[in-house]
Amino acid sequence: MKNESTDDFLPGLLGPEPKKKIKVVNSFNSKIIKPLTFSYSKLSLYEECSLKYKFKHIDKLPEEPKFYFALGNSIHHAMEFMYAVKSPPFPEIKDVLKEFDREWKMKNWMQKGYNSLAHEEKDYKKAVEMLNAYYEKHHKTFIVPFLLEYRTTLEVDGLRVIIIVDKINYLGNGEIEIIDYKTGKNISRSTDQVHLYQKICELDPKLKEKIYQICGERVQSVKVRNMEYYYIPCLREIKFERGQDTDIQNLWDRALKAADGIRANEFEANPGELQCKFCDFKASCPIFTNNKGIITSENEPINYDKDEEYSKLASLVDEYGKISNRINTFNKELEELKSEISKAFKKKKIASYSGNNYSLHMKKTEKWSFNDREAVINILKTKGLYEKVLAPVLKNIVDLLSDETLTESVKKEIRSQGDKTDIFNFEVGNISK
């Protein structure tokens, strides 16, 4: 998952504008316009909600970090490391995972946008499983790619287009194959992204030079033979034939229309469940707020000057928000400290320790989750235990694991269907002086 919109050199879909000027001639008049920065992610954002685009790229309002970008970027980094050789052998999986781990730990869980350390650790485990599965399936057929993470910039029709292609294979005679990795679950994606890659790659003079430098072949033109989205979570590859001229032109017409909208300062809200659900700019959006910053659910006019309760309510909302932010910050700090202390306690094999002012006592509990509920129910019925728990709710099943009347073999069979997590809780005491 390449987060193109976060690159420093991609300030906006179609702006801010570089100093270089190009001349564009149309049937009405001749005028000088500046090339505007463009990428697929910025086009999709403008079409999703042009006001959100303005908040992000023109006004540059702050955003919360997104954990799914952290996961996607780290897996992309590991995939690049996996293939980045000039000739075999390729790195072993242990080296790939080591590099993934190094890159993953460059930021803590809060900087990556996770809401808890446990959430980050869950994604870390998931990423390791994905990389292991990918390597196991494909490592025997690895081939050295023509290009990895190919980044190029091209000015076309007044747009300064930037693309970053995960992997390009050279098929000979000027033909290439484009592969883009996906780390999300959704496998019903538009072909717009690879169609844009096709257009730019076939116009890019640097690609012809790359073919000569790497493959020793002089070609008159570059042609995309096929394209592929590879979904790493499910190890599924979805291939596409090269886009038809009409497909490419339709995409380009949309890009030029977006450019016209940016130049004309056309930024309108486009409310909807999907585009608003994870939006960071609700506090600035007229759909969600009025001019005084009070969130409303209806478009009825309110006379705020004559209703003093709204002024009081605004102060209460601000105070609540301030305290909530402080609590969230403290909770994150506590989780980090808790993790570090738990590791130290386990390493030293102690459960209590005192500082200068406070003492801590750690209590360990277990948290279980069962993935296959029916399998557990079958075990309980087979062993005559179903009636004992009345209903196979999680707490009653876990209580069975502490039941002294059950044999260890039965407990072991139940445990085999679940996942256990150790939970450490602290009791804090004041140290009297």
C-alpha positions as a Python dict, from the first residue, in 0.01 Angstrom:
ca = {
    (1, 'M'): (0, 0, 0),
    (2, 'K'): (182, 306, -115),
    (3, 'N'): (54, 619, 54),
    (4, 'E'): (138, 849, -236),
    (5, 'S'): (-51, 1139, -81),
    (6, 'T'): (197, 1161, 207),
    (7, 'D'): (505, 1210, -9),
    (8, 'D'): (674, 1546, 49),
    (9, 'F'): (703, 1609, -322),
    (10, 'L'): (330, 1544, -381),
    (11, 'P'): (177, 1854, -224),
    (12, 'G'): (-158, 1819, -399),
    (13, 'L'): (-343, 1646, -675),
    (14, 'L'): (-299, 1949, -892),
    (15, 'G'): (-92, 2191, -683),
    (16, 'P'): (96, 2371, -540),
    (17, 'E'): (248, 2461, -869),
    (18, 'P'): (612, 2434, -979),
    (19, 'K'): (781, 2735, -1136),
    (20, 'K'): (827, 2576, -1477),
    (21, 'K'): (564, 2679, -1732),
    (22, 'I'): (433, 2498, -2035),
    (23, 'K'): (225, 2631, -2321),
    (24, 'V'): (-115, 2478, -2390),
    (25, 'V'): (-311, 2565, -2704),
    (26, 'N'): (-685, 2498, -2742),
    (27, 'S'): (-946, 2584, -3000),
    (28, 'F'): (-1052, 2900, -2817),
    (29, 'N'): (-732, 3075, -2721),
    (30, 'S'): (-371, 3034, -2627),
    (31, 'K'): (-264, 3072, -2268),
    (32, 'I'): (21, 2987, -2038),
    (33, 'I'): (-61, 2754, -1750),
    (34, 'K'): (159, 2589, -1494),
    (35, 'P'): (182, 2210, -1466),
    (36, 'L'): (-10, 2079, -1167),
    (37, 'T'): (97, 1783, -958),
    (38, 'F'): (-114, 1473, -1011),
    (39, 'S'): (-125, 1115, -884),
    (40, 'Y'): (-385, 840, -871),
    (41, 'S'): (-445, 880, -497),
    (42, 'K'): (-510, 1250, -541),
    (43, 'L'): (-748, 1201, -831),
    (44, 'S'): (-945, 943, -632),
    (45, 'L'): (-959, 1175, -330),
    (46, 'Y'): (-1083, 1470, -539),
    (47, 'E'): (-1355, 1255, -695),
    (48, 'E'): (-1449, 1110, -358),
    (49, 'C'): (-1492, 1453, -200),
    (50, 'S'): (-1336, 1764, -349),
    (51, 'L'): (-1375, 1951, -18),
    (52, 'K'): (-1181, 1679, 162),
    (53, 'Y'): (-912, 1722, -103),
    (54, 'K'): (-901, 2096, -28),
    (55, 'F'): (-874, 2038, 348),
    (56, 'K'): (-589, 1791, 295),
    (57, 'H'): (-383, 1937, 12),
    (58, 'I'): (-470, 2307, -7),
    (59, 'D'): (-542, 2397, 356),
    (60, 'K'): (-309, 2123, 483),
    (61, 'L'): (-520, 2052, 790),
    (62, 'P'): (-366, 1798, 1029),
    (63, 'E'): (-466, 1433, 1004),
    (64, 'E'): (-440, 1141, 1241),
    (65, 'P'): (-190, 872, 1136),
    (66, 'K'): (-358, 567, 980),
    (67, 'F'): (-257, 225, 1106),
    (68, 'Y'): (-348, 57, 779),
    (69, 'F'): (-94, 276, 601),
    (70, 'A'): (168, 163, 853),
    (71, 'L'): (84, -202, 791),
    (72, 'G'): (77, -164, 413),
    (73, 'N'): (396, 39, 391),
    (74, 'S'): (590, -207, 608),
    (75, 'I'): (477, -505, 400),
    (76, 'H'): (566, -321, 79),
    (77, 'H'): (911, -252, 223),
    (78, 'A'): (956, -621, 303),
    (79, 'M'): (841, -723, -46),
    (80, 'E'): (1092, -484, -202),
    (81, 'F'): (1370, -628, 17),
    (82, 'M'): (1264, -981, -83),
    (83, 'Y'): (1315, -917, -456),
    (84, 'A'): (1594, -655, -448),
    (85, 'V'): (1875, -866, -593),
    (86, 'K'): (2058, -836, -924),
    (87, 'S'): (2083, -1214, -948),
    (88, 'P'): (1986, -1516, -733),
    (89, 'P'): (1999, -1624, -456),
    (90, 'F'): (1714, -1428, -302),
    (91, 'P'): (1704, -1346, 73),
    (92, 'E'): (1585, -1622, 304),
    (93, 'I'): (1257, -1566, 482),
    (94, 'K'): (1431, -1509, 816),
    (95, 'D'): (1620, -1217, 662),
    (96, 'V'): (1300, -1077, 509),
    (97, 'L'): (1127, -1091, 849),
    (98, 'K'): (1427, -934, 1018),
    (99, 'E'): (1414, -641, 774),
    (100, 'F'): (1036, -613, 822),
    (101, 'D'): (1087, -606, 1199),
    (102, 'R'): (1354, -335, 1171),
    (103, 'E'): (1133, -111, 958),
    (104, 'W'): (822, -180, 1170),
    (105, 'K'): (993, -69, 1490),
    (106, 'M'): (1107, 265, 1351),
    (107, 'K'): (783, 412, 1492),
    (108, 'N'): (590, 325, 1806),
    (109, 'W'): (228, 213, 1801),
    (110, 'M'): (93, 564, 1862),
    (111, 'Q'): (299, 716, 1581),
    (112, 'K'): (161, 449, 1348),
    (113, 'G'): (-197, 533, 1439),
    (114, 'Y'): (-293, 228, 1646),
    (115, 'N'): (-537, 271, 1932),
    (116, 'S'): (-349, 27, 2156),
    (117, 'L'): (-30, -171, 2180),
    (118, 'A'): (-236, -491, 2155),
    (119, 'H'): (-380, -378, 1819),
    (120, 'E'): (-31, -307, 1686),
    (121, 'E'): (97, -646, 1803),
    (122, 'K'): (-198, -817, 1636),
    (123, 'D'): (-117, -649, 1303),
    (124, 'Y'): (251, -732, 1343),
    (125, 'K'): (163, -1100, 1384),
    (126, 'K'): (-74, -1080, 1086),
    (127, 'A'): (195, -924, 866),
    (128, 'V'): (449, -1191, 960),
    (129, 'E'): (195, -1461, 872),
    (130, 'M'): (127, -1295, 534),
    (131, 'L'): (495, -1270, 447),
    (132, 'N'): (560, -1629, 552),
    (133, 'A'): (268, -1752, 342),
    (134, 'Y'): (374, -1550, 38),
    (135, 'Y'): (732, -1675, 61),
    (136, 'E'): (623, -2035, 107),
    (137, 'K'): (400, -2019, -202),
    (138, 'H'): (634, -1834, -440),
    (139, 'H'): (999, -1857, -337),
    (140, 'K'): (1072, -2156, -564),
    (141, 'T'): (964, -1956, -869),
    (142, 'F'): (1117, -1618, -785),
    (143, 'I'): (1258, -1427, -1081),
    (144, 'V'): (1462, -1107, -1067),
    (145, 'P'): (1226, -817, -1149),
    (146, 'F'): (1311, -565, -1417),
    (147, 'L'): (1228, -275, -1180),
    (148, 'L'): (1111, -241, -820),
    (149, 'E'): (926, 57, -672),
    (150, 'Y'): (968, 239, -1001),
    (151, 'R'): (906, 609, -945),
    (152, 'T'): (878, 848, -1238),
    (153, 'T'): (739, 1194, -1314),
    (154, 'L'): (603, 1302, -1651),
    (155, 'E'): (436, 1622, -1769),
    (156, 'V'): (132, 1554, -1989),
    (157, 'D'): (-143, 1798, -2094),
    (158, 'G'): (-56, 2044, -1817),
    (159, 'L'): (-38, 1779, -1547),
    (160, 'R'): (280, 1678, -1367),
    (161, 'V'): (203, 1308, -1319),
    (162, 'I'): (382, 1099, -1059),
    (163, 'I'): (352, 720, -1038),
    (164, 'I'): (517, 460, -815),
    (165, 'V'): (489, 105, -954),
    (166, 'D'): (560, -180, -711),
    (167, 'K'): (713, -419, -964),
    (168, 'I'): (771, -429, -1340),
    (169, 'N'): (874, -742, -1530),
    (170, 'Y'): (1028, -710, -1876),
    (171, 'L'): (881, -952, -2131),
    (172, 'G'): (1099, -862, -2431),
    (173, 'N'): (1043, -656, -2746),
    (174, 'G'): (956, -348, -2543),
    (175, 'E'): (669, -519, -2358),
    (176, 'I'): (631, -502, -1982),
    (177, 'E'): (409, -644, -1707),
    (178, 'I'): (295, -421, -1418),
    (179, 'I'): (232, -568, -1070),
    (180, 'D'): (79, -373, -783),
    (181, 'Y'): (63, -524, -431),
    (182, 'K'): (-246, -481, -217),
    (183, 'T'): (-261, -544, 157),
    (184, 'G'): (-631, -472, 215),
    (185, 'K'): (-913, -726, 218),
    (186, 'N'): (-1116, -569, -62),
    (187, 'I'): (-1044, -750, -390),
    (188, 'S'): (-1303, -566, -601),
    (189, 'R'): (-1090, -268, -698),
    (190, 'S'): (-1112, -34, -993),
    (191, 'T'): (-856, -68, -1272),
    (192, 'D'): (-806, 311, -1276),
    (193, 'Q'): (-473, 289, -1096),
    (194, 'V'): (-310, 43, -1335),
    (195, 'H'): (-463, 221, -1633),
    (196, 'L'): (-287, 538, -1523),
    (197, 'Y'): (35, 338, -1485),
    (198, 'Q'): (-14, 206, -1838),
    (199, 'K'): (-53, 554, -1987),
    (200, 'I'): (249, 700, -1812),
    (201, 'C'): (477, 399, -1862),
    (202, 'E'): (409, 394, -2234),
    (203, 'L'): (490, 767, -2261),
    (204, 'D'): (792, 760, -2028),
    (205, 'P'): (1122, 797, -2221),
    (206, 'K'): (1318, 688, -1911),
    (207, 'L'): (1170, 339, -1934),
    (208, 'K'): (1321, 289, -2278),
    (209, 'E'): (1659, 390, -2137),
    (210, 'K'): (1611, 148, -1845),
    (211, 'I'): (1544, -136, -2090),
    (212, 'Y'): (1868, -57, -2270),
    (213, 'Q'): (2072, -18, -1951),
    (214, 'I'): (1944, -334, -1783),
    (215, 'C'): (1854, -563, -2072),
    (216, 'G'): (2080, -428, -2347),
    (217, 'E'): (1788, -392, -2588),
    (218, 'R'): (1707, -79, -2787),
    (219, 'V'): (1331, -35, -2832),
    (220, 'Q'): (1130, 225, -3021),
    (221, 'S'): (842, 217, -2773),
    (222, 'V'): (721, 57, -2450),
    (223, 'K'): (396, -137, -2439),
    (224, 'V'): (216, -272, -2134),
    (225, 'R'): (109, -626, -2221),
    (226, 'N'): (-76, -703, -1896),
    (227, 'M'): (-126, -579, -1541),
    (228, 'E'): (-190, -744, -1206),
    (229, 'Y'): (-319, -667, -859),
    (230, 'Y'): (-167, -912, -612),
    (231, 'Y'): (-363, -939, -285),
    (232, 'I'): (-111, -1052, -24),
    (233, 'P'): (-360, -1138, 257),
    (234, 'C'): (-528, -1407, 46),
    (235, 'L'): (-237, -1483, -193),
    (236, 'R'): (-461, -1406, -489),
    (237, 'E'): (-349, -1251, -815),
    (238, 'I'): (-599, -1079, -1042),
    (239, 'K'): (-466, -1009, -1390),
    (240, 'F'): (-589, -757, -1645),
    (241, 'E'): (-518, -719, -2012),
    (242, 'R'): (-385, -381, -2122),
    (243, 'G'): (-649, -110, -2111),
    (244, 'Q'): (-830, -22, -2430),
    (245, 'D'): (-780, 324, -2579),
    (246, 'T'): (-1131, 423, -2470),
    (247, 'D'): (-1062, 315, -2110),
    (248, 'I'): (-741, 516, -2095),
    (249, 'Q'): (-903, 822, -2256),
    (250, 'N'): (-1199, 811, -2016),
    (251, 'L'): (-961, 806, -1720),
    (252, 'W'): (-760, 1093, -1863),
    (253, 'D'): (-1073, 1299, -1928),
    (254, 'R'): (-1160, 1262, -1560),
    (255, 'A'): (-811, 1378, -1463),
    (256, 'L'): (-839, 1686, -1684),
    (257, 'K'): (-1186, 1759, -1544),
    (258, 'A'): (-1042, 1740, -1191),
    (259, 'A'): (-766, 1979, -1299),
    (260, 'D'): (-1023, 2227, -1424),
    (261, 'G'): (-1207, 2200, -1093),
    (262, 'I'): (-892, 2271, -894),
    (263, 'R'): (-804, 2571, -1109),
    (264, 'A'): (-1157, 2706, -1068),
    (265, 'N'): (-1148, 2652, -689),
    (266, 'E'): (-1442, 2414, -708),
    (267, 'F'): (-1442, 2234, -374),
    (268, 'E'): (-1779, 2100, -267),
    (269, 'A'): (-1866, 1854, 7),
    (270, 'N'): (-1984, 1514, -113),
    (271, 'P'): (-2133, 1351, 199),
    (272, 'G'): (-2178, 976, 216),
    (273, 'E'): (-2130, 691, 460),
    (274, 'L'): (-1802, 564, 319),
    (275, 'Q'): (-1632, 896, 246),
    (276, 'C'): (-1734, 1048, 581),
    (277, 'K'): (-1679, 748, 809),
    (278, 'F'): (-1302, 790, 851),
    (279, 'C'): (-1272, 1157, 756),
    (280, 'D'): (-1038, 1360, 979),
    (281, 'F'): (-1189, 1692, 875),
    (282, 'K'): (-1542, 1676, 1018),
    (283, 'A'): (-1474, 1966, 1253),
    (284, 'S'): (-1414, 2189, 948),
    (285, 'C'): (-1684, 2047, 720),
    (286, 'P'): (-2010, 2244, 679),
    (287, 'I'): (-2201, 1917, 650),
    (288, 'F'): (-2114, 1838, 1012),
    (289, 'T'): (-2069, 2182, 1165),
    (290, 'N'): (-2215, 2528, 1148),
    (291, 'N'): (-2004, 2841, 1144),
    (292, 'K'): (-1971, 2842, 1522),
    (293, 'G'): (-1833, 2491, 1536),
    (294, 'I'): (-2135, 2327, 1698),
    (295, 'I'): (-2221, 1994, 1544),
    (296, 'T'): (-2573, 1975, 1408),
    (297, 'S'): (-2776, 1689, 1266),
    (298, 'E'): (-3026, 1900, 1073),
    (299, 'N'): (-3003, 2202, 846),
    (300, 'E'): (-3248, 2412, 1046),
    (301, 'P'): (-3135, 2770, 1116),
    (302, 'I'): (-3045, 2842, 1479),
    (303, 'N'): (-3026, 3189, 1635),
    (304, 'Y'): (-2720, 3142, 1852),
    (305, 'D'): (-2707, 3505, 1966),
    (306, 'K'): (-3041, 3474, 2147),
    (307, 'D'): (-2975, 3134, 2305),
    (308, 'E'): (-2716, 3158, 2585),
    (309, 'E'): (-2726, 2782, 2640),
    (310, 'Y'): (-2535, 2734, 2314),
    (311, 'S'): (-2246, 2945, 2443),
    (312, 'K'): (-2237, 2740, 2762),
    (313, 'L'): (-2266, 2419, 2559),
    (314, 'A'): (-1973, 2524, 2337),
    (315, 'S'): (-1756, 2572, 2650),
    (316, 'L'): (-1860, 2235, 2788),
    (317, 'V'): (-1786, 2062, 2458),
    (318, 'D'): (-1441, 2223, 2441),
    (319, 'E'): (-1364, 2129, 2802),
    (320, 'Y'): (-1482, 1772, 2745),
    (321, 'G'): (-1268, 1744, 2433),
    (322, 'K'): (-963, 1875, 2620),
    (323, 'I'): (-1002, 1628, 2904),
    (324, 'S'): (-1073, 1341, 2663),
    (325, 'N'): (-754, 1414, 2472),
    (326, 'R'): (-556, 1421, 2796),
    (327, 'I'): (-708, 1090, 2907),
    (328, 'N'): (-629, 929, 2573),
    (329, 'T'): (-272, 1055, 2593),
    (330, 'F'): (-230, 926, 2948),
    (331, 'N'): (-385, 590, 2857),
    (332, 'K'): (-139, 549, 2571),
    (333, 'E'): (152, 636, 2798),
    (334, 'L'): (25, 393, 3063),
    (335, 'E'): (-3, 112, 2806),
    (336, 'E'): (357, 167, 2697),
    (337, 'L'): (481, 172, 3058),
    (338, 'K'): (270, -132, 3140),
    (339, 'S'): (425, -325, 2853),
    (340, 'E'): (780, -232, 2955),
    (341, 'I'): (722, -312, 3324),
    (342, 'S'): (553, -644, 3240),
    (343, 'K'): (854, -748, 3032),
    (344, 'A'): (1091, -647, 3313),
    (345, 'F'): (884, -829, 3577),
    (346, 'K'): (874, -1147, 3368),
    (347, 'K'): (1245, -1127, 3297),
    (348, 'K'): (1330, -1083, 3668),
    (349, 'K'): (1059, -1334, 3768),
    (350, 'I'): (903, -1094, 4019),
    (351, 'A'): (549, -973, 4074),
    (352, 'S'): (611, -669, 4294),
    (353, 'Y'): (857, -383, 4306),
    (354, 'S'): (880, -40, 4465),
    (355, 'G'): (1003, 292, 4334),
    (356, 'N'): (1073, 598, 4548),
    (357, 'N'): (708, 695, 4579),
    (358, 'Y'): (495, 408, 4458),
    (359, 'S'): (486, 30, 4460),
    (360, 'L'): (342, -201, 4197),
    (361, 'H'): (198, -548, 4233),
    (362, 'M'): (124, -736, 3913),
    (363, 'K'): (-164, -980, 3884),
    (364, 'K'): (-174, -1212, 3587),
    (365, 'T'): (-500, -1326, 3431),
    (366, 'E'): (-567, -1515, 3111),
    (367, 'K'): (-780, -1406, 2821),
    (368, 'W'): (-913, -1675, 2588),
    (369, 'S'): (-1080, -1658, 2250),
    (370, 'F'): (-1219, -1955, 2056),
    (371, 'N'): (-1224, -1933, 1679),
    (372, 'D'): (-1441, -2238, 1615),
    (373, 'R'): (-1737, -2224, 1850),
    (374, 'E'): (-1902, -2535, 1703),
    (375, 'A'): (-1588, -2744, 1759),
    (376, 'V'): (-1588, -2647, 2127),
    (377, 'I'): (-1958, -2729, 2158),
    (378, 'N'): (-1894, -3073, 2005),
    (379, 'I'): (-1620, -3139, 2260),
    (380, 'L'): (-1847, -3035, 2545),
    (381, 'K'): (-2132, -3256, 2421),
    (382, 'T'): (-1902, -3554, 2363),
    (383, 'K'): (-1761, -3527, 2715),
    (384, 'G'): (-2102, -3468, 2875),
    (385, 'L'): (-2011, -3114, 2975),
    (386, 'Y'): (-2253, -2909, 2765),
    (387, 'E'): (-2524, -2909, 3032),
    (388, 'K'): (-2266, -2817, 3295),
    (389, 'V'): (-2195, -2482, 3135),
    (390, 'L'): (-2567, -2432, 3058),
    (391, 'A'): (-2472, -2240, 2747),
    (392, 'P'): (-2130, -2238, 2578),
    (393, 'V'): (-2059, -1875, 2657),
    (394, 'L'): (-1694, -1782, 2676),
    (395, 'K'): (-1678, -1733, 3056),
    (396, 'N'): (-1833, -2073, 3129),
    (397, 'I'): (-1598, -2247, 2886),
    (398, 'V'): (-1297, -2078, 3043),
    (399, 'D'): (-1421, -2174, 3392),
    (400, 'L'): (-1407, -2539, 3283),
    (401, 'L'): (-1032, -2503, 3232),
    (402, 'S'): (-1000, -2445, 3608),
    (403, 'D'): (-1242, -2723, 3705),
    (404, 'E'): (-1051, -2978, 3916),
    (405, 'T'): (-1300, -3254, 3830),
    (406, 'L'): (-1199, -3246, 3461),
    (407, 'T'): (-909, -3456, 3339),
    (408, 'E'): (-611, -3278, 3190),
    (409, 'S'): (-669, -3449, 2854),
    (410, 'V'): (-1018, -3296, 2826),
    (411, 'K'): (-883, -2951, 2919),
    (412, 'K'): (-608, -2993, 2662),
    (413, 'E'): (-864, -3075, 2393),
    (414, 'I'): (-1064, -2760, 2477),
    (415, 'R'): (-749, -2544, 2488),
    (416, 'S'): (-650, -2667, 2141),
    (417, 'Q'): (-949, -2480, 1997),
    (418, 'G'): (-859, -2146, 2153),
    (419, 'D'): (-601, -1872, 2176),
    (420, 'K'): (-481, -1754, 2516),
    (421, 'T'): (-354, -1405, 2596),
    (422, 'D'): (-194, -1320, 2929),
    (423, 'I'): (-334, -1006, 3089),
    (424, 'F'): (-127, -824, 3353),
    (425, 'N'): (-295, -581, 3592),
    (426, 'F'): (-119, -363, 3848),
    (427, 'E'): (-221, -252, 4194),
    (428, 'V'): (-60, 83, 4277),
    (429, 'G'): (22, 175, 4634),
    (430, 'N'): (163, 494, 4787),
    (431, 'I'): (496, 467, 4963),
    (432, 'S'): (474, 644, 5298),
    (433, 'K'): (772, 859, 5390),
}
